[in-house]
Amino acid sequence: MSTEPTYTAADPRLKLIKRFEDRFLPKGVLRDRWKVIRAKWFADAEHTGVTLEELKALKVDWRTARESKTRPAKAKV
């Protein structure tokens, strides 16, 4: 008889879901996609409607949207 506890593998989607919790997403396509993903995530206990690829694509698009914004130059004092 083994006394080692049995662990189940963590869901890799959970890490990406937590990344977007309480994160500001600007109005538009990204926020709409996030709302759809959240609705599917909370629809059932197994979260069957959400794929890892869908979450990764949202993360990549969010990063490119943040990087593409032009930031104003800092004022020289």
N, C-alpha and C positions, 0 to 999 in steps of 0.2 A: 504494500500500500504506500503510495507516494504522498508525502506531506507538502509537496510544492504546490503553490496556488496556480490555478490555470487562468491564463490571461487571454482575453480575446483581442484581436488586433484592432487598433483604433481606426475609425472610419477616416480615410484621408480627406474626405469632403468636409469634415467638421473643422479642420484647420482653416480652410478657405472661407467657410461660413462665418467663423469667428472673426476673421480678418475684416469682414465688411460690417460687422455689427457695430453700431454707434459711429460709423464712418460717414462723413459727409459726401454724398454723391450729388453733383449738380443736376438741376432739372434737365430732363431730356431723355435720351435713349438709354444711358447707363442706369439712371434711377428707375426707369420703367422695367429694364431687364432685371434689376435687383428685386423689384417688387414681385415680378413673376416668379423668380427663383424662390423667394421667401414663401410665397403662397404655395408653391409645390412642395417645399421643404416641410412646412407645417401641416400639409394635407393629410399625411398618414405617418405612423410611427416608424416605418422603415425608410422613409424619405426616398421612395422609389422613383419619383419623377425628376430628381436632380442628378445630373451626371457630373463627374469630375472634370470632364472636358469643358462643359458649360461654365463651370466656376473658374477654371483656368483662363478661358477666353475672356470672361468678364474682368478678371484681374489684369490681364495683358492690355485690354482696351482702356481700363481705368488708368493704368500707368502711362500709356501713350497720351491719353488726354491730359494728364497732369504735366507731362514733360513738354507737350506742344504749346502750352500756354506761354505767352511771352510775358516775362516778368519785367517790370519797369526797372531801369537802372537806378542804383542807389545814388542819392545825392552826395556829391563830394563836399566835404566841409573843410 
